[in-house]
Amino acid sequence: MKQAFIYGPILLIVLFTGFFYGRFSSTPKPTDFSVASEQSQLDYINKIRADHKIPALRYDAGLDKTAILKVQDMIKRHYWAHTTPDGERFYILAEKIRPGLKYYGENLGECFKSNDDLFAAYTASEEHLTSIIDPHYSLFGAATLWDDQKHCFINSNEFGG
């Protein structure tokens, strides 16, 4: 009987703590994450393009804004796709924000911990690598934002030419 008396309160404390911790704590957002830097992503992409003898991309504010709005929309509406839930393809948003380009492309990354991981995945995928080294693209914008529900970063690279 003495054991039940000792372990009972300990078990209650553990259960109580677990119950409330899960409801009232939040996963802290990482603050030091290299993929959050658009410039570092552009550097990664331009190194890959140089390795393939393709001219470097230049930063573009319009494509950067497109990337930000794309990631915000995916987080807000809880989807993961190049096409929105209401059927709008990715380039429609880009054309609205950055009109006048002939070519548009988009790479999306989810829950990577570093640029090394993100770009290893991008270059391992034929479709993503094709976007990175496409000679029709000359402009670039990027956004990486924290998704509180997924507890990870969501990334969009936007290409134009």
C-alpha positions, 0 to 999 in steps of 0.5 A, a space after each residue: 500500500 505504501 508503494 501506491 501512495 508514493 507512485 500515485 502522486 508521481 503518476 498524477 504529476 506526470 499526467 497533469 504536466 503532460 496534459 497541460 504542456 501539450 496544450 499551452 506550450 508552443 514549439 519555438 521558432 528557430 531563429 538561426 536558419 540559413 535557408 531563411 536568407 534569400 541571398 544565400 538561396 540565390 548563391 546556392 542556385 547560382 553555384 548550381 547554374 555555374 556548374 552547368 555553365 548556365 548564366 547566374 540569376 538576379 534577385 527580383 523584388 516582384 518574384 520575391 513578393 510572389 514567393 512570400 505571398 505563395 508561402 503565406 497562402 499555403 500556410 494560411 489555407 493549409 495546402 502544399 501544391 503549385 496549384 491553389 485549392 481553388 485551381 489557380 496555377 502558380 504562374 497566375 500569381 506571378 503574372 499579377 505581381 511581376 507581369 511582362 515575363 515570358 517564363 515562370 517557374 516555381 520550386 517548393 520545399 517543406 520542412 528542411 533544416 538547412 540550405 544544404 538539405 533543401 538544395 540536395 533535395 532540389 537537385 535530386 529531383 529532375 523537375 526541380 533541377 530543371 527549374 534551377 538550371 533552365 536558361 530561360 530564367 534570369 530572375 529569382 525571388 524566394 521566401 522561407 516562412 515558419 509554419 506553426 502547424 507543421 512546426 517547420 519552414 516552408 520555402 518557395 523559389 520563384 523563377 522568371 525570364 
